[in-house]
């Protein structure tokens, strides 16, 4: 068996999508029922490929979710920091007059 997987930017959406191409060449020689064995292996490979794609999509969704959570946290910290700085700036003139 020879398997080849390639990843490339999607031609219609290179910034947002990746095109995955998977190819498997199965050759069975020297055993009875050669075509049956080739079909059995091909079916098994197709099922595994489908499971692999689902797993990869799951990982991508999780990374996207975690990235969004980090972005939201950073935005809140940025907002809190700006509010704190504004409060310090408002308070500064009062303290210099004391």
C-alpha positions as CSV (number, residue, x, y, z in Angstrom):
1,X,0.0,0.0,0.0
2,X,1.2,3.5,-0.8
3,X,-0.6,6.5,0.8
4,X,-0.1,10.1,0.0
5,X,-1.7,13.1,1.7
6,X,-1.2,16.7,0.6
7,X,-2.5,20.0,2.1
8,X,-2.8,23.2,0.0
9,X,-4.6,26.5,0.3
10,X,-8.2,26.1,-1.1
11,X,-8.3,27.7,-4.6
12,X,-11.6,29.5,-3.8
13,X,-10.8,30.6,-0.3
14,X,-7.0,30.4,0.3
15,X,-7.2,32.4,3.6
16,X,-10.0,30.5,5.2
17,X,-9.8,27.0,3.9
18,X,-7.3,24.2,3.3
19,X,-7.7,21.6,0.6
20,X,-6.7,18.1,1.8
21,X,-6.1,15.4,-0.9
22,X,-5.6,11.8,0.1
23,X,-4.6,9.0,-2.2
24,X,-4.0,5.4,-1.4
25,X,-2.8,2.8,-3.9
26,X,-3.5,-0.8,-2.8
27,X,-1.8,-3.7,-4.6
28,X,-2.2,-7.2,-3.4
29,X,-0.2,-9.9,-5.0
30,X,0.6,-13.6,-4.5
31,X,-2.6,-14.4,-2.4
32,X,-5.9,-15.9,-3.4
33,X,-8.9,-13.5,-3.8
34,X,-6.6,-10.6,-4.8
35,X,-9.5,-8.3,-5.8
36,X,-11.4,-9.1,-2.6
37,X,-8.4,-8.3,-0.5
38,X,-7.8,-5.0,-2.3
39,X,-11.5,-4.1,-1.9
40,X,-11.3,-5.0,1.9
41,X,-8.2,-2.8,2.4
42,X,-9.7,0.1,0.4
43,X,-12.9,0.0,2.4
44,X,-10.9,0.0,5.6
45,X,-8.7,2.9,4.5
46,X,-11.7,4.9,3.5
47,X,-13.3,4.4,6.9
48,X,-10.1,5.4,8.7
49,X,-9.7,8.5,6.4
50,X,-13.2,9.6,7.3
51,X,-12.5,9.2,11.0
52,X,-9.2,11.1,10.6
53,X,-11.0,14.0,8.9
54,X,-13.6,14.1,11.7
55,X,-10.8,14.1,14.4
56,X,-8.9,16.9,12.6
57,X,-12.1,18.9,12.3
58,X,-12.7,18.4,16.0
59,X,-9.2,19.6,16.9
60,X,-9.6,22.7,14.6
61,X,-13.0,23.6,16.2
62,X,-11.5,23.3,19.7
63,X,-8.5,25.4,18.8
64,X,-10.8,28.0,17.3
65,X,-13.0,28.0,20.4
66,X,-9.9,28.4,22.7
67,X,-8.5,31.2,20.5
68,X,-11.9,33.0,20.8
69,X,-11.9,32.6,24.6
70,X,-8.3,34.0,24.7
71,X,-9.3,36.9,22.5
72,X,-12.4,37.7,24.7
73,X,-10.2,37.6,27.8
74,X,-7.6,39.9,26.3
75,X,-10.3,42.3,25.2
76,X,-11.8,42.4,28.7
77,X,-8.3,42.9,30.2
78,X,-7.7,45.8,27.7
79,X,-11.0,47.4,28.6
80,X,-10.3,47.0,32.4
81,X,-6.9,48.5,32.0
82,X,-8.2,51.5,30.0
83,X,-10.8,52.0,32.7
84,X,-8.2,51.8,35.5
85,X,-5.9,54.2,33.6
86,X,-8.8,56.7,33.1
87,X,-9.5,56.5,36.9
88,X,-5.8,57.1,37.7
89,X,-5.7,60.1,35.3
90,X,-8.9,61.6,36.9
91,X,-7.5,61.1,40.4
92,X,-4.0,62.4,39.7
93,X,-4.9,66.2,39.6
94,X,-6.7,65.9,43.0
95,X,-3.7,64.3,44.6
96,X,-1.2,66.9,43.4
97,X,-3.4,69.7,44.9
98,X,-3.3,68.1,48.4
